[in-house]
Amino acid sequence: METADQRVEGTDTAATVLAVQLAVLGVVLFTALYAPHENSERAFRLLDWMKGSS
């Protein structure tokens, strides 16, 4: 049985992982839209890879 402290710790970890994932996605999207052409192309390819398309 989980204690209240264990549930809170798991929630904090999940929130941290979600925040990091959203930050990475935000940086990639910003790069895709506003970076120089070469970097933008790489970011779009990375987004395509992240969604699982080939």
C-alpha positions in Angstrom: 0.0 0.0 0.0 1.3 3.4 -0.9 1.6 6.1 1.7 0.6 9.7 1.0 4.3 10.7 0.7 4.9 8.1 -2.0 1.9 9.2 -4.1 3.1 12.9 -3.9 6.6 11.8 -4.9 5.3 9.9 -7.9 3.2 12.9 -8.9 6.1 15.3 -8.7 8.2 13.0 -10.9 5.4 12.7 -13.5 5.0 16.5 -13.5 8.7 17.0 -14.0 8.9 14.5 -16.9 5.9 16.2 -18.5 7.4 19.6 -18.1 10.7 18.5 -19.7 8.9 16.9 -22.6 6.9 20.0 -23.2 10.0 22.2 -23.0 11.8 20.0 -25.6 8.8 20.0 -27.9 8.6 23.8 -27.5 12.2 24.3 -28.4 11.9 22.0 -31.5 8.8 23.8 -32.7 10.4 27.2 -32.2 13.4 26.0 -34.1 11.3 24.6 -36.9 9.4 27.9 -37.3 12.0 30.6 -36.6 15.5 29.3 -37.1 17.6 29.6 -40.2 16.6 27.3 -43.1 19.2 24.4 -42.3 18.2 24.2 -38.7 14.5 24.5 -39.5 14.8 21.5 -41.9 16.5 19.5 -39.2 13.8 20.4 -36.7 11.0 19.4 -39.1 12.7 16.1 -39.7 13.0 15.6 -35.9 9.3 16.4 -35.5 8.5 13.8 -38.2 10.7 11.2 -36.5 9.0 12.0 -33.1 5.5 11.4 -34.4 6.7 8.0 -35.9 6.4 8.7 -39.6 9.1 7.8 -42.0 
